[in-house]
Structures are given as C-alpha cells and as structure tokens.
C-alpha cells in the first residue's frame, strides 16, 4: 500500500468520530430514521428510536416541574386559612339561618305580606348573579386576596344597614350587597379547601361550619324574640362576626403568592392571557357540560335548602297552629341535622362513591319532605325536617369534590365560581318564588316546590360520570 493511500485512510478515520458525537440538537434536525448506537467499550448499549420524540419528552419534563400537594400544615399558614374559611362559613350560615325564625316578625314590623318580604331573597340573588356574570373579569382585576377579604366586608355592610331596622327598600338593597360578598368569597374558599390533601374531609368542615352557624342563628333569634328584643338587633351579632371574619381572612392570606408558590392546585389561579386563536377560559368554562350540570344541581340543592329552612316555620304556624315565639326552634333542628350530616357522612359517602351517595341521599330527602308535609303533629314534623337536613348535608361538599375531579383544572376557578353563584342564586330565588306563590295559595307550597327541585337535582346528577375517589384534576 502506498504512502498516499495510508494518508487517505488516516484522514478518513480522524473524521469519523464527528458523526458519533453529534449533539442532541443536531440529531433532532435529522430525519426521524431509526438509528442504533452501540459502544463496545461499555457493558450496556442504548437505542434511540426517535430522537424527536425523546426531545419532546425532555422538554415536557422541563416545562412541567414536579409540584407538591398542599396540606393543612404545608405551607404552615394553611391551618389558619382553613380556620378562617370555617369562620367565614359559620358567618354565612348564621346569616342564612336567621330569616326562617325572623320572617313572621319582619312581616308584622313592616306590615307586609309573603310576596313583599320575599324581595329580600330577590335582592340577594341579584348580588349573586352580578358576581357570576363578571366573576372572571373581577378575579383578574381585583385579585384573589381582595376577593377573599372584601367578601366579609360586604356582609358587614349588609348587617350594619339592617340592624337599625331601616325602611324595607334599604333592607332589600342591603341583601343585594350581602349577595355580592357571599358570591365573591365562597367560590374562592371552596377552591382553596378542595385543593388540600384530603380536601373532601376539610370541605365537610367548611360546610359543617356553615350548618353550625345556621343552627345557632334561629336559636338566638327565637330567644331574642321571646325576650321582646327588636328583631333587627339580631344583626348586631353578625356585625361582630363579620369584623372577626375580615380580620382572620385578611391576616391569614397575607403573602399567599410566595407562601403557596409551587404547590399543586395553585396554578389555576394564575391570571391567564389568551393568545391569538385560543379560546378564552370563560368560553371554555361556559362550553363545559359538567359545569352546567353541576351549576343546575347546586341551584336546585340550595334552593331546597334555604326554602325549607326559611319557610318551614311559617308553614307550621299557618297549618299546624304553632306558637310564633317557640316554633322557630324547628328551623334550628333542620340546620342542626344538616350540620351533623356534613360532619358525619361526608367521609363515608366519599369512600362509597360520591355519585351513588348523592342519589341515595336525594331519594331519602324526597321521602322526608313528603313526611314533613303530611304529618299533622308539630313534633313529628320537626323530627322529619331534622332528618331531612341530615341526609341533605353531605351533598354540597361531595359536589365540590366531584367538580375538582371532573372539571378541567385550567377552568376550575371560573367553573366553581359559576356553580357557587348559581347555587346562591337558587338559594335566594326559589324562596322568593315560594313567597310569591304563598301569598295567594298558602305557605304549604314550599313542599311542592322542594319536591320539584329534588327532581331537578336527580335529572342533573344522573348524567355525570362516576367518580369514586379524588382525581388528579382534568387537564
């Protein structure tokens, strides 16, 4: 072999390693042909079947960092946020539980009938609708912290206006302001609590606190009325509760962005800027079938809840000869049952399966509503209405758990806000319809209304996919 040929071979061999050591970026530019590299100097070999696919997986891992699941102790301030949420729930229950016992006395004070006094619920519902329509815009402009802290402030304004017993139109305006506050804060609290590890248990605490407030309120209101204390002074207690709630929420949520950064479940609250050609989150939320099924279920559920709690006392006075100064305790029994149901039944129902549990609980509720309506004894009716509250209690916390599983994560804030607003609207609007109808037909109409709403609950719950445990949130 000549010296020239040897020189050519050496040059060719010296160039060959350049092919073996191409960078990943260079390989990605090549065609997606299956290439196998084997290094005989090492005990193992590796195969690259698609360099482009590998690059995509690597990029996905880099773009989606591992996130920690929040718990009630991690970050540490979450325990205070949960306690503040429960106080907020107690405050809402205290506000919602009062009208049932106070309604006959509000009517006599202002010398108005069922139809006119029901306008307080209409004002409340308009507040919920206002927030529901502008929820996304409000959350983007105001931010999570202000939505949470202003919520009890609006309720404080409502109670300050009502406590001196102003002209009735001002009472209705005050309820509108209160509706704004409830709708603004409740969705945010539901989202936070449901994002915690074992969130379904803590949702039971949150809504159990609501039931506890609704239980205590008619007891205190009835005791005050029996002691000849003016009905509106009851709202002075709510003034104190609202001040405490505002302080607790405001302090516990200070610095939450830094405190909760990097935890699973918090990215959905980050403001989203739509790009050209991308559907807005609002539109995606409104096109989501699950959002509307759960929103209608919540509306029917809370309509039934508040209608029973608000009108059962009036029914027992009108049709069972109840003493107005004493029968208010029946409303307390309903809310007490609801509270116990949320504390005792949520976890077992979660294990059994939320969908199946809500179906059985709703059927039991229908039976108990019929018994409450048809039993002539006040004591018997009081027992039945208490059990009605007991079987009704777990459904709302289970609903929120189902929403966090079935609704895609990126639209959960908007969807749960819509559900909450629809629920609060139902809790205000349907008692208003009961009052309008009761003016001409009698207060017994509360029961046919509630049975119809239970039918709507079943019709919107049955089409949902089955969920037996907490999921990973839809993507």
C-alpha positions as CSV (number, residue, x, y, z in Angstrom):
1,X,0.0,0.0,0.0
2,X,1.4,3.4,-1.0
3,X,2.1,6.2,1.4
4,X,-0.6,8.3,-0.3
5,X,-3.3,5.6,0.4
6,X,-2.3,5.3,4.0
7,X,-2.6,9.0,4.4
8,X,-6.1,9.0,3.0
9,X,-7.2,6.2,5.4
10,X,-5.8,8.1,8.4
11,X,-7.7,11.3,7.4
12,X,-11.0,9.4,6.9
13,X,-10.7,7.7,10.3
14,X,-9.9,11.0,12.0
15,X,-13.1,12.5,10.6
16,X,-15.4,9.6,11.6
17,X,-15.9,10.4,15.4
18,X,-17.6,13.7,14.4
19,X,-20.5,11.6,13.3
20,X,-20.6,9.7,16.5
21,X,-20.6,12.8,18.7
22,X,-23.4,14.9,17.2
23,X,-25.3,16.9,19.7
24,X,-29.0,16.1,20.5
25,X,-30.0,19.3,18.8
26,X,-28.2,18.3,15.6
27,X,-29.8,14.9,15.7
28,X,-33.2,16.4,16.2
29,X,-32.8,18.2,12.9
30,X,-32.2,15.0,11.0
31,X,-35.0,12.8,9.6
32,X,-36.8,10.5,12.0
33,X,-35.0,7.4,10.9
34,X,-34.4,4.6,13.4
35,X,-30.7,4.7,14.5
36,X,-28.9,2.4,16.9
37,X,-25.7,3.2,18.6
38,X,-23.7,0.5,20.4
39,X,-20.5,1.2,22.2
40,X,-18.5,-2.0,22.5
41,X,-16.2,-0.5,25.2
42,X,-19.1,-0.3,27.7
43,X,-21.2,-3.2,29.2
44,X,-24.5,-1.6,28.0
45,X,-26.0,-0.2,24.8
46,X,-28.8,2.2,24.1
47,X,-31.2,2.7,21.3
48,X,-32.7,5.9,20.1
49,X,-35.8,5.0,18.1
50,X,-37.0,8.6,17.6
51,X,-34.8,11.5,18.6
52,X,-37.6,14.0,18.1
53,X,-39.9,12.1,20.4
54,X,-37.2,12.0,23.1
55,X,-36.7,15.7,22.8
56,X,-40.4,16.3,23.2
57,X,-40.5,14.2,26.4
58,X,-37.4,16.0,27.7
59,X,-39.0,19.4,27.0
60,X,-42.3,18.4,28.7
61,X,-40.4,17.3,31.8
62,X,-38.5,20.6,31.9
63,X,-41.7,22.7,31.4
64,X,-43.8,20.8,34.0
65,X,-41.9,20.7,37.2
66,X,-42.9,18.4,40.0
67,X,-45.4,20.1,42.3
68,X,-46.1,19.4,45.9
69,X,-49.6,18.7,47.1
70,X,-50.8,21.2,49.6
71,X,-51.9,20.0,53.0
72,X,-53.4,21.7,56.1
73,X,-49.9,22.0,57.5
74,X,-47.9,22.7,54.4
75,X,-47.4,25.6,53.9
76,X,-47.8,26.2,57.7
77,X,-50.2,29.2,57.3
78,X,-52.8,26.9,55.6
79,X,-54.1,25.8,59.0
80,X,-55.0,29.5,59.7
81,X,-56.5,29.8,56.3
82,X,-58.7,26.8,56.9
83,X,-59.8,28.1,60.3
84,X,-60.6,31.5,58.6
85,X,-62.6,29.7,55.9
86,X,-64.6,27.8,58.6
87,X,-65.3,31.1,60.4
88,X,-66.4,32.5,57.1
89,X,-68.7,29.5,56.6
90,X,-70.1,29.9,60.1
91,X,-70.8,33.6,59.3
92,X,-72.7,32.7,56.1
93,X,-74.7,30.0,57.9
94,X,-75.6,32.5,60.7
95,X,-76.8,34.9,58.1
96,X,-78.8,32.3,56.1
97,X,-80.3,30.6,59.1
98,X,-81.9,33.8,60.6
99,X,-84.7,34.6,58.2
100,X,-86.6,31.4,59.0
101,X,-87.2,32.5,62.6
102,X,-87.4,36.2,61.9
103,X,-89.7,36.2,58.8
104,X,-93.0,36.4,60.7
105,X,-91.7,39.3,62.8
106,X,-90.3,41.1,59.7
107,X,-93.7,40.9,58.1
108,X,-95.5,42.3,61.2
109,X,-92.9,45.0,61.7
110,X,-93.2,46.4,58.1
111,X,-96.9,45.3,57.8
112,X,-96.2,43.4,54.5
113,X,-97.2,40.0,53.1
114,X,-95.3,37.0,51.9
115,X,-94.7,38.3,48.4
116,X,-93.2,41.6,49.5
117,X,-91.0,40.1,52.3
118,X,-89.6,37.6,49.8
119,X,-87.9,40.5,47.9
120,X,-85.1,40.2,50.4
121,X,-84.2,36.9,48.7
122,X,-84.5,38.5,45.3
123,X,-82.0,41.2,46.3
124,X,-79.7,38.5,47.5
125,X,-80.0,36.6,44.2
126,X,-79.2,39.7,42.1
127,X,-76.0,40.1,44.1
128,X,-75.0,36.5,43.2
129,X,-75.9,37.0,39.6
130,X,-73.8,40.1,39.4
131,X,-70.7,38.3,40.6
132,X,-71.4,35.3,38.4
133,X,-71.6,37.3,35.2
134,X,-68.4,39.3,36.0
135,X,-66.5,36.7,38.0
136,X,-63.6,36.2,35.6
137,X,-63.2,39.9,35.0
138,X,-63.4,40.7,38.7
139,X,-60.9,38.0,39.7
140,X,-58.4,39.2,37.1
141,X,-58.8,42.9,38.0
142,X,-59.1,42.6,41.8
143,X,-57.1,39.5,42.6
144,X,-57.6,36.6,44.9
145,X,-56.6,38.4,48.1
146,X,-59.0,41.3,47.7
147,X,-61.9,39.0,46.7
148,X,-61.4,37.0,49.9
149,X,-61.0,39.9,52.2
150,X,-63.7,42.1,50.7
151,X,-66.3,39.3,50.9
152,X,-66.9,39.6,54.7
153,X,-66.7,43.4,54.3
154,X,-69.7,43.4,52.0
155,X,-71.6,41.2,54.5
156,X,-70.5,43.6,57.3
157,X,-72.1,46.5,55.3
158,X,-75.3,44.5,54.9
159,X,-75.6,43.9,58.6
160,X,-74.8,47.5,59.6
161,X,-77.6,48.7,57.3
162,X,-80.2,46.2,58.6
163,X,-79.5,46.4,62.3
164,X,-81.4,49.7,63.0
165,X,-84.5,48.4,61.1
166,X,-84.4,50.9,58.2
167,X,-87.2,51.3,55.6
168,X,-87.8,48.0,53.9
169,X,-86.3,49.0,50.5
170,X,-83.0,49.6,52.3
171,X,-83.2,46.1,53.7
172,X,-83.5,44.7,50.2
173,X,-80.6,46.8,49.0
174,X,-78.6,45.5,52.0
175,X,-79.3,41.9,51.0
176,X,-78.1,42.7,47.5
177,X,-74.8,43.9,48.9
178,X,-74.6,40.8,51.1
179,X,-75.1,38.7,48.0
180,X,-72.1,40.3,46.3
181,X,-70.0,39.4,49.3
182,X,-71.1,35.8,49.6
183,X,-70.6,35.0,45.9
184,X,-67.2,36.7,45.8
185,X,-65.7,34.8,48.7
186,X,-67.4,31.4,48.8
187,X,-66.1,30.1,45.4
188,X,-62.5,31.1,46.4
189,X,-62.8,29.3,49.7
190,X,-64.2,26.2,48.1
191,X,-61.3,26.1,45.6
192,X,-58.7,26.5,48.3
193,X,-60.1,23.9,50.6
194,X,-60.7,21.4,47.8
195,X,-57.1,21.8,46.7
196,X,-55.8,20.5,50.0
197,X,-54.7,16.9,50.6
198,X,-57.8,15.1,52.0
199,X,-59.8,18.1,50.7
200,X,-63.1,16.3,50.9
201,X,-62.8,16.0,54.6
202,X,-62.0,19.7,55.0
203,X,-64.9,20.6,52.7
204,X,-67.0,18.8,55.3
205,X,-65.6,21.0,58.0
206,X,-66.1,24.2,55.9
207,X,-69.8,23.4,55.1
208,X,-70.3,21.9,58.5
209,X,-69.3,25.3,60.0
210,X,-72.0,26.8,57.7
211,X,-74.5,24.4,59.1
212,X,-73.4,25.2,62.7
213,X,-74.0,28.9,62.1
214,X,-77.4,28.2,60.5
215,X,-78.3,26.1,63.6
216,X,-77.3,28.6,66.2
217,X,-78.9,31.6,64.4
218,X,-82.6,30.6,64.8
219,X,-82.0,29.6,68.4
220,X,-80.6,33.0,69.2
221,X,-83.2,34.8,67.1
222,X,-86.1,32.9,68.7
223,X,-84.7,33.6,72.2
224,X,-84.3,37.3,71.4
225,X,-87.9,37.5,70.1
226,X,-89.2,35.7,73.1
227,X,-87.4,38.3,75.3
228,X,-89.2,41.1,73.3
229,X,-85.9,42.3,71.8
230,X,-86.4,44.0,68.4
231,X,-85.8,41.6,65.5
232,X,-83.2,43.8,63.8
233,X,-80.8,43.8,66.8
234,X,-80.0,40.2,65.9
235,X,-77.9,41.6,63.1
236,X,-75.6,43.3,65.6
237,X,-74.2,39.8,66.3
238,X,-73.5,39.4,62.6
239,X,-71.6,42.8,62.7
240,X,-69.2,41.3,65.3
241,X,-68.8,38.1,63.3
242,X,-68.1,40.0,60.1
243,X,-65.4,42.1,61.7
244,X,-63.7,38.9,63.1
245,X,-64.0,37.1,59.8
246,X,-62.5,40.1,57.9
247,X,-59.5,40.2,60.3
248,X,-58.9,36.5,60.2
249,X,-59.0,36.2,56.4
250,X,-57.0,39.3,55.8
251,X,-54.1,38.3,58.1
252,X,-54.0,34.6,57.1
253,X,-53.9,35.3,53.4
254,X,-51.1,38.0,53.5
255,X,-48.2,37.0,51.3
256,X,-50.1,33.9,50.0
257,X,-48.4,34.1,46.5
258,X,-44.9,33.5,47.9
259,X,-46.2,31.1,50.5
260,X,-48.1,28.9,48.2
261,X,-45.9,29.0,45.1
262,X,-45.1,25.7,43.6
263,X,-47.9,23.7,45.2
264,X,-50.2,21.6,43.2
265,X,-53.6,23.2,42.7
266,X,-52.4,26.8,42.7
267,X,-51.5,27.3,39.1
268,X,-55.2,27.6,38.1
269,X,-55.5,30.9,40.0
270,X,-52.7,32.5,37.9
271,X,-54.0,35.1,35.5
272,X,-54.3,33.7,32.0
273,X,-53.6,35.8,28.9
274,X,-55.2,34.3,25.9
275,X,-53.1,34.2,22.7
276,X,-54.4,34.7,19.2
277,X,-56.6,31.9,18.1
278,X,-57.0,30.5,21.6
279,X,-60.5,30.3,23.2
280,X,-60.8,32.3,26.4
281,X,-61.1,30.4,29.6
282,X,-64.5,31.9,30.1
283,X,-65.7,30.5,26.9
284,X,-64.2,27.1,27.6
285,X,-65.9,27.1,31.0
286,X,-69.3,28.0,29.6
287,X,-69.0,25.3,26.9
288,X,-68.2,22.7,29.5
289,X,-71.1,20.3,30.1
290,X,-70.1,19.3,33.6
291,X,-70.0,23.0,34.7
292,X,-73.7,23.4,33.7
293,X,-74.9,20.1,35.1
294,X,-73.3,20.9,38.5
295,X,-74.4,24.5,38.4
296,X,-78.0,23.5,37.9
297,X,-77.7,20.8,40.6
298,X,-76.3,23.4,43.0
299,X,-79.0,25.9,42.2
300,X,-81.7,23.2,42.9
301,X,-79.9,22.0,46.1
302,X,-79.5,25.4,47.7
303,X,-83.0,26.4,46.6
304,X,-84.4,23.4,48.5
305,X,-82.1,24.0,51.5
306,X,-83.0,27.7,52.0
307,X,-86.7,27.2,51.2
308,X,-87.1,24.6,53.9
309,X,-85.0,26.5,56.4
310,X,-86.8,29.7,55.6
311,X,-90.5,28.7,55.2
312,X,-91.0,25.6,57.5
313,X,-91.7,27.8,60.5
314,X,-94.3,29.9,58.6
315,X,-95.9,26.6,57.4
316,X,-96.1,25.2,60.9
317,X,-97.7,28.5,62.2
318,X,-100.2,28.6,59.4
319,X,-101.2,25.0,59.1
320,X,-100.2,23.3,62.4
321,X,-101.1,26.1,64.9
322,X,-97.5,26.6,66.0
323,X,-96.6,29.3,68.6
324,X,-94.6,32.0,66.7
325,X,-92.4,32.6,69.8
326,X,-91.4,28.9,70.0
327,X,-91.7,27.2,66.7
328,X,-88.6,28.9,65.4
329,X,-86.7,26.1,67.1
330,X,-87.8,23.7,64.3
331,X,-85.7,25.6,61.8
332,X,-82.8,25.1,64.2
333,X,-83.4,21.4,64.1
334,X,-83.2,21.4,60.3
335,X,-79.9,23.2,60.3
336,X,-78.6,21.0,63.1
337,X,-79.3,17.9,61.1
338,X,-77.6,19.4,58.1
339,X,-74.5,20.2,60.2
340,X,-74.3,16.7,61.6
341,X,-74.7,15.2,58.2
342,X,-71.8,17.2,56.9
343,X,-69.5,16.2,59.8
344,X,-70.5,12.6,60.0
345,X,-71.5,11.4,56.5
346,X,-69.1,13.2,54.1
347,X,-66.1,10.8,54.6
348,X,-68.2,7.6,54.4
349,X,-70.0,8.8,51.3
350,X,-66.7,9.7,49.7
351,X,-65.5,6.1,50.2
352,X,-68.7,4.7,49.0
353,X,-68.7,6.9,45.9
354,X,-70.0,10.5,45.6
355,X,-72.4,9.8,42.7
356,X,-74.1,6.8,44.3
357,X,-74.2,8.5,47.7
358,X,-75.9,11.7,46.4
359,X,-78.6,9.6,44.5
360,X,-79.5,7.7,47.7
361,X,-79.4,10.8,49.9
362,X,-81.7,12.7,47.5
363,X,-84.2,9.9,47.4
364,X,-84.2,9.8,51.2
365,X,-84.7,13.6,51.2
366,X,-87.8,13.3,48.9
367,X,-89.3,10.8,51.3
368,X,-88.7,13.0,54.4
369,X,-90.1,16.1,52.6
370,X,-93.3,14.2,51.9
371,X,-93.5,13.1,55.6
372,X,-92.9,16.6,56.9
373,X,-95.7,17.9,54.7
374,X,-98.3,15.2,55.6
375,X,-97.6,14.6,59.3
376,X,-100.1,16.7,61.4
377,X,-98.0,16.7,64.6
378,X,-95.6,19.6,65.1
379,X,-93.2,17.3,66.9
380,X,-93.3,14.7,64.2
381,X,-92.8,17.3,61.5
382,X,-89.9,18.7,63.5
383,X,-88.2,15.3,63.7
384,X,-88.7,14.7,59.9
385,X,-87.4,18.1,59.0
386,X,-84.3,17.5,61.1
387,X,-83.6,14.2,59.4
388,X,-84.2,15.9,56.1
389,X,-81.3,18.3,57.0
390,X,-79.2,15.3,58.0
391,X,-79.5,13.5,54.6
392,X,-79.2,16.7,52.7
393,X,-76.0,17.9,54.4
394,X,-73.3,15.9,52.6
395,X,-74.4,16.6,49.1
396,X,-72.8,20.0,48.8
397,X,-69.3,19.0,49.9
398,X,-69.5,16.0,47.7
399,X,-70.5,18.2,44.8
400,X,-67.4,20.4,45.2
401,X,-65.2,17.2,45.4
402,X,-66.7,15.9,42.1
403,X,-66.2,19.3,40.5
404,X,-62.4,19.2,41.2
405,X,-62.2,15.8,39.6
406,X,-64.4,16.2,36.5
407,X,-63.8,19.9,35.6
408,X,-60.5,20.6,33.7
409,X,-58.0,22.3,36.0
410,X,-57.5,25.4,33.9
411,X,-61.2,26.4,34.1
412,X,-61.9,25.3,37.7
413,X,-61.8,28.8,39.2
414,X,-64.4,30.1,36.7
415,X,-66.5,26.9,36.7
416,X,-66.7,26.6,40.5
417,X,-67.5,30.4,40.7
418,X,-70.3,29.8,38.3
419,X,-71.6,26.8,40.3
420,X,-71.4,28.7,43.6
421,X,-73.1,31.7,42.1
422,X,-75.9,29.6,40.6
423,X,-76.3,27.8,43.9
424,X,-76.5,31.0,45.9
425,X,-78.9,32.4,43.3
426,X,-81.1,29.3,43.7
427,X,-80.9,29.7,47.5
428,X,-82.3,33.2,47.1
429,X,-84.5,33.0,44.1
430,X,-86.6,29.9,44.9
431,X,-87.6,31.1,48.4
432,X,-88.7,34.3,46.7
433,X,-90.9,32.2,44.3
434,X,-92.3,30.4,47.3
435,X,-93.2,33.6,48.9
436,X,-94.9,35.0,45.8
437,X,-96.9,31.8,45.4
438,X,-97.7,31.5,49.1
439,X,-99.3,34.9,49.0
440,X,-102.2,33.5,47.0
441,X,-102.0,29.8,47.6
442,X,-100.7,29.4,51.1
443,X,-97.3,28.6,52.7
444,X,-97.8,24.8,52.1
445,X,-96.4,25.4,48.5
446,X,-92.9,25.2,49.9
447,X,-93.2,21.4,49.8
448,X,-94.3,21.0,46.1
449,X,-91.5,23.5,45.2
450,X,-88.9,21.5,47.1
451,X,-90.1,18.2,45.6
452,X,-89.8,19.7,42.1
453,X,-86.3,20.9,42.9
454,X,-85.3,17.5,44.1
455,X,-86.4,16.2,40.7
456,X,-84.1,18.7,39.1
457,X,-81.3,17.6,41.3
458,X,-81.7,14.0,40.2
459,X,-82.0,15.0,36.5
460,X,-78.7,16.9,36.6
461,X,-76.8,14.4,38.7
462,X,-77.5,11.2,36.9
463,X,-75.8,12.1,33.6
464,X,-72.5,12.8,35.4
465,X,-69.6,10.3,35.0
466,X,-69.0,8.1,38.0
467,X,-66.2,9.2,40.4
468,X,-65.2,7.0,43.3
469,X,-62.2,8.9,44.6
470,X,-60.3,12.2,44.4
471,X,-58.8,12.5,40.9
472,X,-55.9,14.4,39.6
473,X,-57.9,17.2,38.1
474,X,-58.7,17.3,34.4
475,X,-56.1,18.8,32.2
